[in-house]
Amino acid sequence: MTRQNADHQPDTPQPLAAALACVFPGLGHIYLRQKRRAAMVALGVLGLFFTGLLTAGIDAVDSGAWYIARAHKMAGKPAPFVRTDGDPIWFLGEMFCGPIAFGVDYYHQTRLKVLDASGTLRTALPNEIRNPRTGAPIQVRDDDNNQPLQFTDPATGQVRLSTPADRPPYVKPLARVAEIGTLSCTLAGMLNLIAIIDCAFNRRREEDEGAAQ
C-alpha cells in the first residue's frame, strides 16, 4: 500500500496506542509510528509538568485523599477516615500525565506530609520536622518566639536542642506561585488527554513517518 493510499484510509480504534499514551506522554504515537508527533507531545506535556514542579515545588501535585489507607497504616489506626489537605480536584487533571504524576504524588503523601495526633495528613508547619518512621510531626521551635526547643531526635533517639538545620520536609510556596504551578501540571494532564484521544482514533502507519504528518 502506498503512502498516498494509506493516508486516505479511515482511522480505526487503537486501544493499545491509547493505553501506551496513558503510560508515558508520546509513547502511543511512537507505537503508531508518528515519531515527530510523539516528540512534540512528550516535549509539551513533560515541559508543562516539570515547569509546574519547578514553579511551585512538589506541592503542585497533591491528591490529598488518595492515600488515606497508607496514612492509617503509618499511624496504626483502624479508623475508616483521615482528614487530609491537598487539591484532589486539580489532581483529576494531573493524573492524565500517567505514572509520573502518581509517583510524584505518592512520594509527596508518604514521605513529606505529617500525620498529626488528630488524624490529619497535612503539610508540616514551619516549626515542625517529620518523624520518618511514623510520619508524626515533631515541634522543634516555639510558635510564639521561634526559640529552639528540646526534642527527641528520631534518628538517634537522643534528646537534644533543635538547630537551624531542623526544618520541615518542604515549605509551601506563596499562594499565587502555588496556583501557577498547579495549573501548569493540570494543563499538562489535559494536553496528554488530548493526545490519548488522538491515539485512540488514529491509525498505525505502514512505514515510519517522514516529514509529512
C-alpha positions as CSV (number, residue, x, y, z in Angstrom):
1,M,0.0,0.0,0.0
2,T,1.4,3.4,-1.0
3,R,1.7,6.3,1.4
4,Q,-0.9,8.2,-0.7
5,N,-3.5,5.4,-0.4
6,A,-2.6,4.8,3.3
7,D,-3.3,8.4,4.1
8,H,-6.8,8.1,2.7
9,Q,-7.7,5.0,4.8
10,P,-10.3,5.7,7.5
11,D,-9.0,6.0,11.1
12,T,-9.5,2.9,13.2
13,P,-9.7,2.5,17.0
14,Q,-6.2,1.9,18.5
15,P,-6.8,0.9,22.2
16,L,-3.2,-0.3,22.6
17,A,-1.9,3.1,21.4
18,A,-4.2,4.9,23.8
19,A,-3.1,2.7,26.7
20,L,0.6,3.4,25.9
21,A,-0.2,7.1,25.8
22,C,-1.6,6.8,29.3
23,V,1.7,5.2,30.5
24,F,4.0,7.9,29.1
25,P,3.3,11.0,27.0
26,G,4.2,10.4,23.4
27,L,4.5,6.6,23.7
28,G,1.2,6.0,21.9
29,H,2.3,8.0,18.9
30,I,5.6,6.1,18.8
31,Y,3.5,2.9,18.5
32,L,1.6,4.5,15.7
33,R,5.0,5.3,14.0
34,Q,4.3,9.0,14.2
35,K,7.7,10.0,15.7
36,R,7.5,13.7,15.1
37,R,4.1,14.0,16.8
38,A,5.4,11.8,19.6
39,A,8.3,14.1,20.3
40,M,6.1,17.2,20.3
41,V,3.6,15.5,22.7
42,A,6.3,14.4,25.1
43,L,8.0,17.8,25.0
44,G,4.8,19.7,25.5
45,V,3.3,17.5,28.3
46,L,6.5,16.9,30.2
47,G,7.6,20.5,29.7
48,L,4.4,21.8,31.3
49,F,4.5,19.2,34.1
50,F,8.1,19.9,35.2
51,T,7.6,23.7,34.8
52,G,4.8,23.3,37.4
53,L,7.1,21.4,39.7
54,L,9.9,23.9,39.3
55,T,7.5,26.8,39.9
56,A,5.6,25.5,43.0
57,G,7.7,22.5,44.1
58,I,6.1,19.2,44.9
59,D,3.1,20.9,46.4
60,A,1.9,21.4,42.8
61,V,0.9,17.7,42.8
62,D,-1.2,16.9,45.8
63,S,-4.1,14.4,45.5
64,G,-4.9,14.8,49.2
65,A,-7.3,12.0,49.9
66,W,-5.7,9.3,47.7
67,Y,-3.5,7.7,50.4
68,I,-5.8,7.6,53.4
69,A,-5.2,3.8,53.9
70,R,-1.5,4.4,53.9
71,A,-1.8,7.1,56.5
72,H,-3.8,4.8,58.8
73,K,-1.2,2.1,58.4
74,M,1.6,4.6,59.4
75,A,-0.4,5.7,62.4
76,G,-1.6,2.2,63.4
77,K,-5.2,3.5,63.4
78,P,-8.1,1.3,62.5
79,A,-10.4,4.3,61.9
80,P,-12.0,4.4,58.4
81,F,-11.2,8.1,57.6
82,V,-8.3,10.5,57.9
83,R,-8.8,14.2,57.2
84,T,-6.3,15.5,54.6
85,D,-5.3,18.7,52.9
86,G,-4.5,18.8,49.2
87,D,-6.0,19.6,45.8
88,P,-7.9,16.4,44.7
89,I,-9.9,18.2,42.0
90,W,-6.8,19.5,40.3
91,F,-5.2,16.1,40.6
92,L,-8.1,14.7,38.5
93,G,-6.4,16.6,35.6
94,E,-2.8,16.0,36.6
95,M,-3.3,12.2,36.7
96,F,-3.6,12.0,32.9
97,C,0.2,12.6,32.8
98,G,0.4,9.0,33.8
99,P,2.5,7.1,36.3
100,I,4.9,10.1,36.6
101,A,2.1,12.1,38.3
102,F,1.1,9.2,40.6
103,G,4.7,8.7,41.5
104,V,5.3,12.3,42.4
105,D,2.0,12.4,44.4
106,Y,2.9,9.1,46.2
107,Y,6.2,10.5,47.3
108,H,4.5,13.7,48.4
109,Q,1.9,11.9,50.5
110,T,4.0,9.2,52.1
111,R,7.4,10.8,52.5
112,L,6.8,14.5,53.0
113,K,3.5,15.0,54.8
114,V,2.9,14.5,58.5
115,L,0.1,12.7,60.3
116,D,-0.8,14.6,63.4
117,A,-2.5,13.4,66.6
118,S,-5.9,14.5,65.4
119,G,-5.6,12.1,62.4
120,T,-5.0,14.8,59.8
121,L,-2.5,14.1,57.0
122,R,-1.1,17.5,56.3
123,T,1.9,19.7,55.4
124,A,4.4,20.2,58.2
125,L,4.3,23.6,59.9
126,P,7.4,25.8,59.7
127,N,8.4,24.9,63.3
128,E,8.0,21.1,62.8
129,I,10.0,18.3,61.5
130,R,8.8,14.8,60.4
131,N,9.4,11.5,62.1
132,P,10.5,9.3,59.1
133,R,9.3,6.1,60.8
134,T,5.8,7.1,61.9
135,G,5.1,10.3,59.9
136,A,4.3,12.2,63.1
137,P,5.2,15.9,63.4
138,I,7.7,16.9,66.0
139,Q,7.8,20.5,67.1
140,V,11.3,21.9,67.3
141,R,10.8,25.6,67.8
142,D,8.3,27.7,69.8
143,D,5.5,29.1,67.8
144,D,5.4,32.4,69.6
145,N,9.1,33.4,69.8
146,N,10.7,30.9,67.4
147,Q,13.2,29.8,70.1
148,P,14.6,26.3,69.8
149,L,13.0,23.5,71.9
150,Q,14.3,20.2,73.2
151,F,13.0,17.2,71.4
152,T,13.8,13.5,70.9
153,D,15.8,13.1,67.7
154,P,14.0,10.3,65.7
155,A,17.3,9.4,64.0
156,T,19.3,8.8,67.2
157,G,16.7,8.5,69.9
158,Q,18.6,11.2,72.0
159,V,17.1,14.3,73.5
160,R,18.7,17.5,72.1
161,L,18.1,21.1,71.4
162,S,16.9,22.0,67.9
163,T,19.2,23.7,65.4
164,P,18.5,25.8,62.3
165,A,19.1,22.6,60.3
166,D,16.0,21.0,61.8
167,R,13.4,22.1,59.2
168,P,10.2,20.6,57.8
169,P,10.4,18.3,54.7
170,Y,9.4,21.2,52.5
171,V,7.8,24.6,52.7
172,K,4.7,25.5,50.9
173,P,5.1,28.2,48.2
174,L,3.2,31.5,48.2
175,A,-0.4,31.2,47.2
176,R,-0.1,32.7,43.7
177,V,3.0,30.7,42.9
178,A,1.3,27.5,44.1
179,E,-1.7,28.2,41.9
180,I,0.5,28.8,38.8
181,G,2.4,25.6,39.4
182,T,-0.7,23.5,40.0
183,L,-2.3,25.0,36.9
184,S,0.7,24.1,34.8
185,C,0.7,20.5,35.9
186,T,-3.1,20.2,35.3
187,L,-2.7,21.7,31.8
188,A,-0.1,19.1,31.1
189,G,-2.5,16.3,32.1
190,M,-5.3,17.8,29.9
191,L,-2.8,18.1,27.0
192,N,-1.9,14.4,27.3
193,L,-5.6,13.6,27.5
194,I,-6.0,15.1,24.0
195,A,-3.0,13.0,22.9
196,I,-4.6,9.9,24.3
197,I,-7.8,10.6,22.4
198,D,-5.8,11.3,19.2
199,C,-4.1,7.9,19.7
200,A,-7.3,6.1,20.3
201,F,-8.8,7.1,17.0
202,N,-5.9,7.1,14.7
203,R,-4.1,4.6,12.5
204,R,-0.7,3.0,12.6
205,R,1.4,4.0,9.6
206,E,2.6,1.3,7.2
207,E,6.1,2.7,7.5
208,D,7.9,5.2,9.7
209,E,6.6,8.6,9.0
210,G,8.8,11.1,7.3
211,A,8.4,14.8,7.2
212,A,4.6,14.7,6.5
213,Q,2.1,14.1,9.3
